[in-house]
Amino acid sequence: MSDTVKVVHIPRGKNHIHLRLQNIADLYDSNSLTETVDLSLIANALWTAGNLGKSVKYGDLIIDELSLTGNMMLKEM
């Protein structure tokens, strides 16, 4: 990721996190490119940090893309 992507972590419950990604660049910034974010890599990093670096296995990783307000799945819109 670059300096133009802001990541906000919001815990929702045990093993459930809301991750909000924001593009803080605008059309007038010289580096306003489209960025690609590997959500699996972020999830692995959060899991490893949350388990103090120990190799603890986890089951399924479910990633749902939500609306801007975070209350509705995009596939339901």
NUDOTI-829330 format. One record per residue: residue number from 0; residue in three letters; y negated, z negated, x negated of N, C-alpha, C in turn. Coordinates in steps of 0.05 Angstrom, whole numbers, m for minus. Example, Ala and Ser with C-alpha at 12.3 -4.5 7.8 and 13.67 -1.06 7.14 Angstrom:
BEGIN
<atom><num>0</num><residuo>ALA</residuo><n_v>114</n_v><n_w>m156</n_w><n_u>m264</n_u><ca_v>90</ca_v><ca_w>m156</ca_w><ca_u>m246</ca_u><c_v>66</c_v><c_w>m156</c_w><c_u>m264</c_u></atom>
<atom><num>1</num><residuo>SER</residuo><n_v>45</n_v><n_w>m142</n_w><n_u>m257</n_u><ca_v>21</ca_v><ca_w>m143</ca_w><ca_u>m273</ca_u><c_v>m1</c_v><c_w>m157</c_w><c_u>m258</c_u></atom>
This chain:
BEGIN
<atom><num>0</num><residuo>MET</residuo><n_v>23</n_v><n_w>0</n_w><n_u>m17</n_u><ca_v>0</ca_v><ca_w>0</ca_w><ca_u>0</ca_u><c_v>m25</c_v><c_w>0</c_w><c_u>m18</c_u></atom>
<atom><num>1</num><residuo>SER</residuo><n_v>m47</n_v><n_w>5</n_w><n_u>m5</n_u><ca_v>m72</ca_v><ca_w>7</ca_w><ca_u>m21</ca_u><c_v>m92</c_v><c_w>m14</c_w><c_u>m10</c_u></atom>
<atom><num>2</num><residuo>ASP</residuo><n_v>m116</n_v><n_w>m13</n_w><n_u>m21</n_u><ca_v>m136</ca_v><ca_w>m31</ca_w><ca_u>m13</ca_u><c_v>m147</c_v><c_w>m25</c_w><c_u>15</c_u></atom>
<atom><num>3</num><residuo>THR</residuo><n_v>m140</n_v><n_w>m2</n_w><n_u>26</n_u><ca_v>m151</ca_v><ca_w>5</ca_w><ca_u>52</ca_u><c_v>m132</c_v><c_w>m3</c_w><c_u>75</c_u></atom>
<atom><num>4</num><residuo>VAL</residuo><n_v>m110</n_v><n_w>m16</n_w><n_u>69</n_u><ca_v>m91</ca_v><ca_w>m25</ca_w><ca_u>89</ca_u><c_v>m92</c_v><c_w>m56</c_w><c_u>89</c_u></atom>
<atom><num>5</num><residuo>LYS</residuo><n_v>m97</n_v><n_w>m67</n_w><n_u>113</n_u><ca_v>m98</ca_v><ca_w>m96</ca_w><ca_u>116</ca_u><c_v>m73</c_v><c_w>m105</c_w><c_u>131</c_u></atom>
<atom><num>6</num><residuo>VAL</residuo><n_v>m59</n_v><n_w>m125</n_w><n_u>121</n_u><ca_v>m35</ca_v><ca_w>m135</ca_w><ca_u>134</ca_u><c_v>m40</c_v><c_w>m163</c_w><c_u>144</c_u></atom>
<atom><num>7</num><residuo>VAL</residuo><n_v>m34</n_v><n_w>m168</n_w><n_u>169</n_u><ca_v>m38</ca_v><ca_w>m195</ca_w><ca_u>181</ca_u><c_v>m10</c_v><c_w>m204</c_w><c_u>191</c_u></atom>
<atom><num>8</num><residuo>HIS</residuo><n_v>m1</n_v><n_w>m227</n_w><n_u>182</n_u><ca_v>25</ca_v><ca_w>m238</ca_w><ca_u>190</ca_u><c_v>20</c_v><c_w>m260</c_w><c_u>212</c_u></atom>
<atom><num>9</num><residuo>ILE</residuo><n_v>34</n_v><n_w>m257</n_w><n_u>234</n_u><ca_v>31</ca_v><ca_w>m277</ca_w><ca_u>256</ca_u><c_v>59</c_v><c_w>m287</c_w><c_u>263</c_u></atom>
<atom><num>10</num><residuo>PRO</residuo><n_v>67</n_v><n_w>m311</n_w><n_u>257</n_u><ca_v>93</ca_v><ca_w>m321</ca_w><ca_u>264</ca_u><c_v>96</c_v><c_w>m324</c_w><c_u>295</c_u></atom>
<atom><num>11</num><residuo>ARG</residuo><n_v>118</n_v><n_w>m315</n_w><n_u>306</n_u><ca_v>123</ca_v><ca_w>m317</ca_w><ca_u>335</ca_u><c_v>145</c_v><c_w>m336</c_w><c_u>342</c_u></atom>
<atom><num>12</num><residuo>GLY</residuo><n_v>162</n_v><n_w>m343</n_w><n_u>323</n_u><ca_v>184</ca_v><ca_w>m361</ca_w><ca_u>328</ca_u><c_v>204</c_v><c_w>m359</c_w><c_u>305</c_u></atom>
<atom><num>13</num><residuo>LYS</residuo><n_v>227</n_v><n_w>m372</n_w><n_u>307</n_u><ca_v>246</ca_v><ca_w>m371</ca_w><ca_u>286</ca_u><c_v>256</c_v><c_w>m342</c_w><c_u>282</c_u></atom>
<atom><num>14</num><residuo>ASN</residuo><n_v>254</n_v><n_w>m332</n_w><n_u>257</n_u><ca_v>262</ca_v><ca_w>m305</ca_w><ca_u>250</ca_u><c_v>248</c_v><c_w>m283</c_w><c_u>266</c_u></atom>
<atom><num>15</num><residuo>HIS</residuo><n_v>224</n_v><n_w>m289</n_w><n_u>275</n_u><ca_v>209</ca_v><ca_w>m269</ca_w><ca_u>291</ca_u><c_v>180</c_v><c_w>m270</c_w><c_u>282</c_u></atom>
<atom><num>16</num><residuo>ILE</residuo><n_v>170</n_v><n_w>m247</n_w><n_u>273</n_u><ca_v>143</ca_v><ca_w>m246</ca_w><ca_u>262</ca_u><c_v>129</c_v><c_w>m221</c_w><c_u>273</c_u></atom>
<atom><num>17</num><residuo>HIS</residuo><n_v>103</n_v><n_w>m225</n_w><n_u>279</n_u><ca_v>86</ca_v><ca_w>m202</ca_w><ca_u>288</ca_u><c_v>70</c_v><c_w>m194</c_w><c_u>264</c_u></atom>
<atom><num>18</num><residuo>LEU</residuo><n_v>73</n_v><n_w>m168</n_w><n_u>256</n_u><ca_v>59</ca_v><ca_w>m158</ca_w><ca_u>233</ca_u><c_v>39</c_v><c_w>m137</c_w><c_u>243</c_u></atom>
<atom><num>19</num><residuo>ARG</residuo><n_v>14</n_v><n_w>m141</n_w><n_u>237</n_u><ca_v>m7</ca_v><ca_w>m123</ca_w><ca_u>245</ca_u><c_v>m18</c_v><c_w>m109</c_w><c_u>221</c_u></atom>
<atom><num>20</num><residuo>LEU</residuo><n_v>m17</n_v><n_w>m82</n_w><n_u>221</n_u><ca_v>m27</ca_v><ca_w>m66</ca_w><ca_u>200</ca_u><c_v>m53</c_v><c_w>m52</c_w><c_u>209</c_u></atom>
<atom><num>21</num><residuo>GLN</residuo><n_v>m74</n_v><n_w>m55</n_w><n_u>193</n_u><ca_v>m100</ca_v><ca_w>m43</ca_w><ca_u>200</ca_u><c_v>m109</c_v><c_w>m25</c_w><c_u>177</c_u></atom>
<atom><num>22</num><residuo>ASN</residuo><n_v>m118</n_v><n_w>m1</n_w><n_u>185</n_u><ca_v>m131</ca_v><ca_w>17</ca_w><ca_u>166</ca_u><c_v>m161</c_v><c_w>11</c_w><c_u>166</c_u></atom>
<atom><num>23</num><residuo>ILE</residuo><n_v>m170</n_v><n_w>0</n_w><n_u>144</n_u><ca_v>m198</ca_v><ca_w>m8</ca_w><ca_u>143</ca_u><c_v>m216</c_v><c_w>13</c_w><c_u>130</c_u></atom>
<atom><num>24</num><residuo>ALA</residuo><n_v>m204</n_v><n_w>36</n_w><n_u>123</n_u><ca_v>m220</ca_v><ca_w>58</ca_w><ca_u>113</ca_u><c_v>m231</c_v><c_w>74</c_w><c_u>137</c_u></atom>
<atom><num>25</num><residuo>ASP</residuo><n_v>m253</n_v><n_w>87</n_w><n_u>133</n_u><ca_v>m264</ca_v><ca_w>105</ca_w><ca_u>153</ca_u><c_v>m267</c_v><c_w>133</c_w><c_u>141</c_u></atom>
<atom><num>26</num><residuo>LEU</residuo><n_v>m276</n_v><n_w>152</n_w><n_u>157</n_u><ca_v>m279</ca_v><ca_w>179</ca_w><ca_u>147</ca_u><c_v>m298</c_v><c_w>182</c_w><c_u>124</c_u></atom>
<atom><num>27</num><residuo>TYR</residuo><n_v>m316</n_v><n_w>164</n_w><n_u>121</n_u><ca_v>m337</ca_v><ca_w>166</ca_w><ca_u>100</ca_u><c_v>m329</c_v><c_w>153</c_w><c_u>74</c_u></atom>
<atom><num>28</num><residuo>ASP</residuo><n_v>m306</n_v><n_w>140</n_w><n_u>73</n_u><ca_v>m296</ca_v><ca_w>128</ca_w><ca_u>48</ca_u><c_v>m283</c_v><c_w>151</c_w><c_u>31</c_u></atom>
<atom><num>29</num><residuo>SER</residuo><n_v>m287</n_v><n_w>149</n_w><n_u>6</n_u><ca_v>m276</ca_v><ca_w>170</ca_w><ca_u>m12</ca_u><c_v>m245</c_v><c_w>170</c_w><c_u>m13</c_u></atom>
<atom><num>30</num><residuo>ASN</residuo><n_v>m233</n_v><n_w>147</n_w><n_u>m7</n_u><ca_v>m204</ca_v><ca_w>144</ca_w><ca_u>m8</ca_u><c_v>m192</c_v><c_w>140</c_w><c_u>20</c_u></atom>
<atom><num>31</num><residuo>SER</residuo><n_v>m202</n_v><n_w>154</n_w><n_u>39</n_u><ca_v>m192</ca_v><ca_w>151</ca_w><ca_u>67</ca_u><c_v>m168</c_v><c_w>169</c_w><c_u>73</c_u></atom>
<atom><num>32</num><residuo>LEU</residuo><n_v>m147</n_v><n_w>165</n_w><n_u>58</n_u><ca_v>m123</ca_v><ca_w>180</ca_w><ca_u>61</ca_u><c_v>m104</c_v><c_w>166</c_w><c_u>81</c_u></atom>
<atom><num>33</num><residuo>THR</residuo><n_v>m85</n_v><n_w>180</n_w><n_u>91</n_u><ca_v>m64</ca_v><ca_w>168</ca_w><ca_u>108</ca_u><c_v>m45</c_v><c_w>154</c_w><c_u>90</c_u></atom>
<atom><num>34</num><residuo>GLU</residuo><n_v>m40</n_v><n_w>129</n_w><n_u>96</n_u><ca_v>m21</ca_v><ca_w>113</ca_w><ca_u>79</ca_u><c_v>6</c_v><c_w>110</c_w><c_u>93</c_u></atom>
<atom><num>35</num><residuo>THR</residuo><n_v>27</n_v><n_w>108</n_w><n_u>78</n_u><ca_v>54</ca_v><ca_w>103</ca_w><ca_u>88</ca_u><c_v>61</c_v><c_w>75</c_w><c_u>80</c_u></atom>
<atom><num>36</num><residuo>VAL</residuo><n_v>72</n_v><n_w>60</n_w><n_u>100</n_u><ca_v>80</ca_v><ca_w>33</ca_w><ca_u>95</ca_u><c_v>109</c_v><c_w>30</c_w><c_u>100</c_u></atom>
<atom><num>37</num><residuo>ASP</residuo><n_v>124</n_v><n_w>18</n_w><n_u>81</n_u><ca_v>152</ca_v><ca_w>13</ca_w><ca_u>84</ca_u><c_v>156</c_v><c_w>m15</c_w><c_u>96</c_u></atom>
<atom><num>38</num><residuo>LEU</residuo><n_v>161</n_v><n_w>m15</n_w><n_u>122</n_u><ca_v>164</ca_v><ca_w>m41</ca_w><ca_u>136</ca_u><c_v>188</c_v><c_w>m56</c_w><c_u>128</c_u></atom>
<atom><num>39</num><residuo>SER</residuo><n_v>210</n_v><n_w>m43</n_w><n_u>121</n_u><ca_v>234</ca_v><ca_w>m56</ca_w><ca_u>111</ca_u><c_v>228</c_v><c_w>m71</c_w><c_u>85</c_u></atom>
<atom><num>40</num><residuo>LEU</residuo><n_v>212</n_v><n_w>m59</n_w><n_u>68</n_u><ca_v>205</ca_v><ca_w>m72</ca_w><ca_u>42</ca_u><c_v>188</c_v><c_w>m97</c_w><c_u>47</c_u></atom>
<atom><num>41</num><residuo>ILE</residuo><n_v>169</n_v><n_w>m95</n_w><n_u>66</n_u><ca_v>153</ca_v><ca_w>m119</ca_w><ca_u>73</ca_u><c_v>170</c_v><c_w>m140</c_w><c_u>85</c_u></atom>
<atom><num>42</num><residuo>ALA</residuo><n_v>189</n_v><n_w>m133</n_w><n_u>103</n_u><ca_v>207</ca_v><ca_w>m153</ca_w><ca_u>115</ca_u><c_v>224</c_v><c_w>m166</c_w><c_u>94</c_u></atom>
<atom><num>43</num><residuo>ASN</residuo><n_v>235</n_v><n_w>m151</n_w><n_u>75</n_u><ca_v>251</ca_v><ca_w>m163</ca_w><ca_u>54</ca_u><c_v>235</c_v><c_w>m182</c_w><c_u>37</c_u></atom>
<atom><num>44</num><residuo>ALA</residuo><n_v>210</n_v><n_w>m175</n_w><n_u>30</n_u><ca_v>193</ca_v><ca_w>m192</ca_w><ca_u>14</ca_u><c_v>186</c_v><c_w>m218</c_w><c_u>29</c_u></atom>
<atom><num>45</num><residuo>LEU</residuo><n_v>181</n_v><n_w>m216</n_w><n_u>55</n_u><ca_v>175</ca_v><ca_w>m240</ca_w><ca_u>71</ca_u><c_v>200</c_v><c_w>m258</c_w><c_u>73</c_u></atom>
<atom><num>46</num><residuo>TRP</residuo><n_v>223</n_v><n_w>m246</n_w><n_u>77</n_u><ca_v>248</ca_v><ca_w>m261</ca_w><ca_u>79</ca_u><c_v>254</c_v><c_w>m275</c_w><c_u>52</c_u></atom>
<atom><num>47</num><residuo>THR</residuo><n_v>251</n_v><n_w>m261</n_w><n_u>30</n_u><ca_v>256</ca_v><ca_w>m273</ca_w><ca_u>4</ca_u><c_v>237</c_v><c_w>m296</c_w><c_u>m2</c_u></atom>
<atom><num>48</num><residuo>ALA</residuo><n_v>211</n_v><n_w>m292</n_w><n_u>4</n_u><ca_v>191</ca_v><ca_w>m313</ca_w><ca_u>0</ca_u><c_v>197</c_v><c_w>m337</c_w><c_u>18</c_u></atom>
<atom><num>49</num><residuo>GLY</residuo><n_v>205</n_v><n_w>m332</n_w><n_u>43</n_u><ca_v>211</ca_v><ca_w>m353</ca_w><ca_u>61</ca_u><c_v>235</c_v><c_w>m369</c_w><c_u>54</c_u></atom>
<atom><num>50</num><residuo>ASN</residuo><n_v>253</n_v><n_w>m358</n_w><n_u>38</n_u><ca_v>277</ca_v><ca_w>m372</ca_w><ca_u>30</ca_u><c_v>276</c_v><c_w>m379</c_w><c_u>0</c_u></atom>
<atom><num>51</num><residuo>LEU</residuo><n_v>252</n_v><n_w>m382</n_w><n_u>m10</n_u><ca_v>247</ca_v><ca_w>m391</ca_w><ca_u>m37</ca_u><c_v>262</c_v><c_w>m375</c_w><c_u>m59</c_u></atom>
<atom><num>52</num><residuo>GLY</residuo><n_v>264</n_v><n_w>m349</n_w><n_u>m54</n_u><ca_v>276</ca_v><ca_w>m332</ca_w><ca_u>m74</ca_u><c_v>307</c_v><c_w>m332</c_w><c_u>m75</c_u></atom>
<atom><num>53</num><residuo>LYS</residuo><n_v>319</n_v><n_w>m349</n_w><n_u>m59</n_u><ca_v>349</ca_v><ca_w>m350</ca_w><ca_u>m58</ca_u><c_v>359</c_v><c_w>m326</c_w><c_u>m44</c_u></atom>
<atom><num>54</num><residuo>SER</residuo><n_v>383</n_v><n_w>m317</n_w><n_u>m52</n_u><ca_v>394</ca_v><ca_w>m293</ca_w><ca_u>m39</ca_u><c_v>409</c_v><c_w>m301</c_w><c_u>m13</c_u></atom>
<atom><num>55</num><residuo>VAL</residuo><n_v>394</n_v><n_w>m303</n_w><n_u>8</n_u><ca_v>405</ca_v><ca_w>m310</ca_w><ca_u>34</ca_u><c_v>406</c_v><c_w>m284</c_w><c_u>50</c_u></atom>
<atom><num>56</num><residuo>LYS</residuo><n_v>430</n_v><n_w>m278</n_w><n_u>61</n_u><ca_v>434</ca_v><ca_w>m253</ca_w><ca_u>76</ca_u><c_v>423</c_v><c_w>m257</c_w><c_u>104</c_u></atom>
<atom><num>57</num><residuo>TYR</residuo><n_v>413</n_v><n_w>m235</n_w><n_u>115</n_u><ca_v>405</ca_v><ca_w>m235</ca_w><ca_u>143</ca_u><c_v>418</c_v><c_w>m212</c_w><c_u>157</c_u></atom>
<atom><num>58</num><residuo>GLY</residuo><n_v>420</n_v><n_w>m214</n_w><n_u>183</n_u><ca_v>434</ca_v><ca_w>m194</ca_w><ca_u>199</ca_u><c_v>417</c_v><c_w>m170</c_w><c_u>204</c_u></atom>
<atom><num>59</num><residuo>ASP</residuo><n_v>412</n_v><n_w>m164</n_w><n_u>228</n_u><ca_v>398</ca_v><ca_w>m140</ca_w><ca_u>236</ca_u><c_v>368</c_v><c_w>m143</c_w><c_u>232</c_u></atom>
<atom><num>60</num><residuo>LEU</residuo><n_v>355</n_v><n_w>m121</n_w><n_u>224</n_u><ca_v>326</ca_v><ca_w>m120</ca_w><ca_u>222</ca_u><c_v>317</c_v><c_w>m102</c_w><c_u>245</c_u></atom>
<atom><num>61</num><residuo>ILE</residuo><n_v>302</n_v><n_w>m113</n_w><n_u>263</n_u><ca_v>293</ca_v><ca_w>m98</ca_w><ca_u>286</ca_u><c_v>263</c_v><c_w>m94</c_w><c_u>284</c_u></atom>
<atom><num>62</num><residuo>ILE</residuo><n_v>253</n_v><n_w>m70</n_w><n_u>283</n_u><ca_v>225</ca_v><ca_w>m64</ca_w><ca_u>281</ca_u><c_v>216</c_v><c_w>m49</c_w><c_u>306</c_u></atom>
<atom><num>63</num><residuo>ASP</residuo><n_v>198</n_v><n_w>m61</n_w><n_u>321</n_u><ca_v>187</ca_v><ca_w>m49</ca_w><ca_u>346</ca_u><c_v>158</c_v><c_w>m43</c_w><c_u>341</c_u></atom>
<atom><num>64</num><residuo>GLU</residuo><n_v>149</n_v><n_w>m19</n_w><n_u>349</n_u><ca_v>121</ca_v><ca_w>m12</ca_w><ca_u>346</ca_u><c_v>108</c_v><c_w>m18</c_w><c_u>373</c_u></atom>
<atom><num>65</num><residuo>LEU</residuo><n_v>86</n_v><n_w>m34</n_w><n_u>372</n_u><ca_v>73</ca_v><ca_w>m44</ca_w><ca_u>396</ca_u><c_v>45</c_v><c_w>m31</c_w><c_u>399</c_u></atom>
<atom><num>66</num><residuo>SER</residuo><n_v>34</n_v><n_w>m34</n_w><n_u>422</n_u><ca_v>7</ca_v><ca_w>m24</ca_w><ca_u>428</ca_u><c_v>m13</c_v><c_w>m40</c_w><c_u>411</c_u></atom>
<atom><num>67</num><residuo>LEU</residuo><n_v>m38</n_v><n_w>m31</n_w><n_u>411</n_u><ca_v>m59</ca_v><ca_w>m45</ca_w><ca_u>396</ca_u><c_v>m62</c_v><c_w>m74</c_w><c_u>403</c_u></atom>
<atom><num>68</num><residuo>THR</residuo><n_v>m57</n_v><n_w>m81</n_w><n_u>429</n_u><ca_v>m60</ca_v><ca_w>m108</ca_w><ca_u>438</ca_u><c_v>m35</c_v><c_w>m125</c_w><c_u>431</c_u></atom>
<atom><num>69</num><residuo>GLY</residuo><n_v>m13</n_v><n_w>m111</n_w><n_u>424</n_u><ca_v>12</ca_v><ca_w>m125</ca_w><ca_u>416</ca_u><c_v>28</c_v><c_w>m136</c_w><c_u>439</c_u></atom>
<atom><num>70</num><residuo>ASN</residuo><n_v>23</n_v><n_w>m126</n_w><n_u>464</n_u><ca_v>38</ca_v><ca_w>m137</ca_w><ca_u>486</ca_u><c_v>56</c_v><c_w>m116</c_w><c_u>500</c_u></atom>
<atom><num>71</num><residuo>MET</residuo><n_v>57</n_v><n_w>m92</n_w><n_u>490</n_u><ca_v>73</ca_v><ca_w>m71</ca_w><ca_u>502</ca_u><c_v>84</c_v><c_w>m52</c_w><c_u>481</c_u></atom>
<atom><num>72</num><residuo>MET</residuo><n_v>110</n_v><n_w>m46</n_w><n_u>483</n_u><ca_v>122</ca_v><ca_w>m27</ca_w><ca_u>464</ca_u><c_v>112</c_v><c_w>1</c_w><c_u>469</c_u></atom>
<atom><num>73</num><residuo>LEU</residuo><n_v>107</n_v><n_w>16</n_w><n_u>448</n_u><ca_v>97</ca_v><ca_w>43</ca_w><ca_u>450</ca_u><c_v>115</c_v><c_w>61</c_w><c_u>466</c_u></atom>
<atom><num>74</num><residuo>LYS</residuo><n_v>141</n_v><n_w>57</n_w><n_u>463</n_u><ca_v>160</ca_v><ca_w>74</ca_w><ca_u>478</ca_u><c_v>159</c_v><c_w>69</c_w><c_u>508</c_u></atom>
<atom><num>75</num><residuo>GLU</residuo><n_v>147</n_v><n_w>47</n_w><n_u>517</n_u><ca_v>144</ca_v><ca_w>41</ca_w><ca_u>546</ca_u><c_v>118</c_v><c_w>52</c_w><c_u>557</c_u></atom>
<atom><num>76</num><residuo>MET</residuo><n_v>100</n_v><n_w>61</n_w><n_u>540</n_u><ca_v>74</ca_v><ca_w>71</ca_w><ca_u>549</ca_u><c_v>76</c_v><c_w>99</c_w><c_u>560</c_u></atom>
